[in-house]
Amino acid sequence: MAYATLIAPADLEPRLTSPEWVVVDCRFALDRPEHGRHEYARAHIPGAVYAHLNEDLSGPIVAGKTGRHPLPDVAEAARTFGSLGIANTSQVVAYDDAGGAIAARLWWMLRWLGHERVAVLDGGWQRWCNEGRPTRDGTETRQAGVFVPHPRPELIADVAAVTQAANDPAYRVIDSRSAERYRGAHEPIDPVAGHIPGAVSAPLTENLDASGSFLSAEQLANRFGGVLGDVPPDHAIFYCGSGVSAAQNLLALAHAGLGEGRLYVGSWSEWIADPQRPVARDYGIQHRAAPGKD
């Protein structure tokens, strides 16, 4: 059986010794970039390797052009996944301690490269530990895998696509950040508050129950039915602050059986890099610079 969205701890544990299964710890904290790696060394799921968001799941930042976590190029991403022990035949399971917000980036990247056998651990590290499942300290490596990418560019949206979609009722641009960040009431990370004009709010935290596990597929389908209305999922573009946590919404969409949307990888941090792009807040659209002005 292949897992392509979520997997429960009870289903993962008996497969930890299978050579075809690759478990990847994706724990990461934006304000403490080495925190996840240190936590992995303290305790992790046995056999898991570690993937660092900045080093392994992101490409170089270009000031004034990209967001905070641009994608690596296809060849570099394929080399990274191979170095983690992932082959085209592998069943991959990613986990984190952030409601799937980081692990889903790895899930989405593998889907972008044409790999379908990848899932996120439902409930993450917290649920694994709360259920008393085994852990191991130290660091681990795996024999490199042969990973040949088969890119799917249709899963990516760029600035031009977002601008067009935000002004077309046949499309939907969806902000995955908190409602406070969407409204512009609070912005803890990026220098400009607000959202892309025309975007609707769908905080990724609403995909989870009180325990931190994902809602049922039926519940998620109802949620996204309200977000999308009559817009088909492949006409939906999801964004967040830097193209990481929005992947959790895309994971939930897929788990609901609704198909695939697109990820605006640059997200809010790329959008605001150009002061000529307007931003919206509760009190209206703000034009930050006149056309042709710095």
C-alpha positions in Angstrom: 0.0 0.0 0.0 1.3 3.4 -0.9 0.8 6.4 1.3 0.4 9.7 -0.6 -1.0 12.2 2.0 -1.1 11.2 5.7 0.0 8.2 7.7 -0.8 7.4 11.3 2.0 6.5 13.8 0.5 3.0 14.2 0.9 2.4 10.5 4.5 3.8 10.4 6.0 2.0 13.4 6.0 -1.6 12.0 7.6 -0.3 8.8 10.6 1.5 10.3 12.9 -1.4 9.4 11.8 -1.7 5.8 14.6 -0.6 3.5 12.1 1.0 1.1 10.8 3.3 3.7 12.6 6.6 4.3 11.6 8.7 7.3 12.7 12.4 7.3 12.6 14.7 10.4 11.8 18.2 9.3 11.7 20.0 12.6 12.6 23.7 12.2 12.1 27.0 13.9 12.3 30.3 11.9 13.8 32.2 14.8 16.3 29.5 15.7 17.5 27.8 12.5 19.6 25.2 14.3 16.9 24.3 16.9 15.4 21.5 14.8 18.7 19.9 14.1 19.5 19.9 17.8 16.2 18.5 18.7 16.7 15.7 16.1 20.0 14.8 17.7 18.4 14.7 21.1 15.6 12.3 20.0 14.0 11.3 16.8 12.0 8.4 15.2 14.4 5.5 14.8 16.0 5.4 11.3 15.0 9.0 10.5 17.4 11.3 8.7 17.2 15.1 9.1 16.3 17.7 6.4 17.0 21.4 7.2 14.5 23.8 5.8 17.1 26.5 4.8 19.8 24.1 3.7 18.0 21.2 2.1 14.5 22.4 1.1 15.3 25.9 -0.1 17.4 27.6 -2.8 19.5 30.8 -2.7 17.7 34.0 -1.8 18.0 36.8 -4.3 17.4 40.1 -2.4 14.5 42.1 -3.8 13.4 39.3 -6.1 12.7 36.0 -4.2 10.8 35.2 -1.1 12.5 33.9 2.1 12.5 30.2 1.0 12.8 29.9 -2.8 12.9 26.5 -4.3 16.3 25.0 -5.2 16.6 24.1 -8.9 15.4 20.7 -10.0 18.9 19.1 -10.2 19.9 20.3 -6.8 16.7 19.2 -5.2 17.1 15.8 -6.7 20.7 15.5 -5.4 19.5 16.5 -1.9 16.7 13.9 -1.9 19.1 11.2 -3.2 21.6 12.1 -0.4 18.8 11.6 2.2 18.5 8.0 0.9 15.4 8.7 -1.2 15.0 6.7 -4.5 12.2 6.7 -7.0 10.9 3.5 -5.4 11.0 4.8 -1.8 8.0 5.4 0.4 8.8 8.6 2.2 7.3 9.9 5.5 8.1 13.4 6.7 7.3 14.7 10.2 7.7 17.8 12.2 6.4 19.4 15.4 4.6 22.3 13.7 1.3 20.8 12.6 2.8 19.5 9.3 3.7 23.1 8.3 7.4 22.2 7.6 7.0 18.5 6.7 4.4 19.4 4.0 7.1 21.5 2.2 9.1 18.2 1.7 5.9 16.4 0.8 5.1 19.1 -1.8 8.6 19.3 -3.2 8.6 15.5 -3.9 5.2 15.8 -5.6 6.6 18.7 -7.6 9.4 16.4 -8.7 7.0 13.6 -9.7 7.2 11.4 -6.6 3.8 10.3 -5.4 4.9 7.9 -2.6 5.3 10.5 0.1 3.2 11.2 3.2 3.2 13.3 6.3 3.0 11.8 9.8 -0.4 12.7 11.1 0.0 14.4 14.5 3.7 14.7 14.0 6.4 14.3 16.6 4.1 15.2 19.5 1.6 12.4 18.7 4.5 9.9 18.2 5.8 10.7 21.6 2.4 10.9 23.3 1.6 7.4 22.1 4.9 6.1 23.7 6.5 5.0 20.4 10.2 4.4 20.2 12.8 7.1 19.8 16.6 7.3 19.3 19.2 9.9 19.9 22.2 10.9 17.8 22.3 11.4 14.1 21.7 8.9 11.3 22.5 8.6 7.6 21.3 6.3 4.9 22.9 5.0 1.7 22.3 7.5 -1.1 19.4 6.7 -3.3 19.0 7.2 -7.0 16.4 9.9 -7.4 15.5 10.9 -11.0 13.1 13.9 -11.0 10.1 14.2 -13.2 9.2 17.9 -12.7 5.6 19.1 -12.6 5.7 22.8 -13.3 2.0 23.0 -13.3 2.1 22.8 -9.5 3.8 26.2 -9.3 2.4 29.7 -9.6 4.5 32.8 -10.2 3.8 36.5 -9.6 2.1 36.9 -13.0 -0.2 33.9 -12.4 -1.1 35.2 -8.9 -1.8 38.7 -10.2 -4.1 37.3 -12.9 -5.9 34.9 -10.6 -6.5 37.5 -8.0 -8.6 39.5 -10.5 -10.4 36.6 -12.1 -13.5 35.1 -10.4 -12.8 31.8 -12.1 -9.7 31.5 -9.8 -9.0 31.7 -6.1 -5.9 33.0 -4.3 -5.8 31.6 -0.8 -3.7 33.0 2.1 -2.7 30.2 4.5 -1.3 32.4 7.3 -3.2 33.4 10.4 -6.2 35.6 10.2 -4.3 38.4 12.0 -1.5 38.4 9.5 -4.0 38.3 6.6 -5.8 41.3 8.0 -2.5 43.2 8.5 -3.2 43.5 12.2 0.0 41.6 13.2 3.1 40.8 11.2 5.8 39.1 13.2 8.2 38.1 10.4 7.9 40.2 7.2 8.5 44.0 7.0 5.1 44.8 5.4 1.7 43.6 6.8 -1.4 42.7 4.9 -2.3 40.3 2.1 -2.4 40.1 -1.7 -5.5 42.0 -3.0 -8.2 39.7 -3.9 -6.9 36.8 -1.8 -9.2 35.0 0.7 -8.1 33.7 4.1 -7.9 30.0 5.0 -5.5 29.6 8.0 -3.7 26.2 7.8 -4.3 25.7 11.5 -8.0 25.1 10.8 -7.0 21.8 9.1 -6.2 20.4 12.5 -8.2 19.2 15.5 -7.4 20.1 19.1 -4.8 17.3 19.4 -2.9 18.5 16.4 -3.9 15.8 14.1 -5.6 16.5 10.7 -9.4 16.6 10.5 -11.1 13.7 8.6 -11.1 13.7 4.8 -14.8 14.5 5.0 -14.3 17.5 7.3 -11.5 18.8 5.2 -13.7 18.5 2.0 -16.4 20.5 3.7 -13.8 23.2 4.8 -12.3 23.6 1.3 -15.8 23.5 -0.2 -16.5 26.7 1.7 -13.1 28.2 0.7 -13.2 27.4 -3.0 -16.9 27.7 -3.7 -17.4 26.8 -7.3 -13.7 27.3 -8.2 -12.0 24.0 -9.1 -8.9 23.1 -7.0 -6.6 23.4 -10.0 -7.7 27.0 -10.3 -6.6 27.7 -6.7 -3.3 29.2 -5.7 -2.1 28.9 -2.1 0.5 31.1 -0.5 1.8 31.9 3.0 4.8 33.9 4.2 7.5 32.2 2.2 6.1 29.2 0.4 6.5 26.7 3.2 3.5 26.4 5.4 1.0 26.9 2.5 2.0 23.3 1.5 0.1 22.1 4.5 -3.1 23.5 3.0 -2.3 21.7 -0.3 -1.7 18.5 1.7 -5.1 18.8 3.4 -6.7 19.5 0.0 -5.2 16.3 -1.4 -6.2 14.3 1.7 -9.7 15.5 1.3 -9.7 13.9 -2.2 -10.2 17.2 -4.0 -7.1 17.1 -6.1 -4.2 19.5 -6.4 -3.9 23.3 -6.3 -0.8 25.4 -7.0 1.8 26.9 -4.7 2.9 30.4 -5.0 6.4 29.6 -3.8 7.6 33.2 -3.4 4.5 34.0 -1.3 4.0 37.1 0.7 7.8 37.7 1.2 8.3 37.8 -2.5 5.1 39.8 -3.2 6.2 42.7 -0.9 9.8 42.7 -2.3 8.6 44.9 -5.1 7.2 48.1 -3.6 5.0 48.7 -6.7 2.8 45.7 -5.8 -0.2 46.7 -3.9 -1.1 45.2 -0.5 -4.5 44.9 1.1 -5.5 45.4 4.7 -8.7 45.6 6.6 -9.0 49.2 5.7 -8.4 48.8 2.0 -5.7 48.4 -0.7 -2.5 50.3 -0.2 -0.3 51.4 -3.1 3.1 51.6 -1.7 4.9 53.2 -4.7 3.8 55.0 -7.8 4.5 53.1 -11.0 8.1 53.7 -12.1 9.2 55.0 -8.7 11.6 53.3 -6.3 
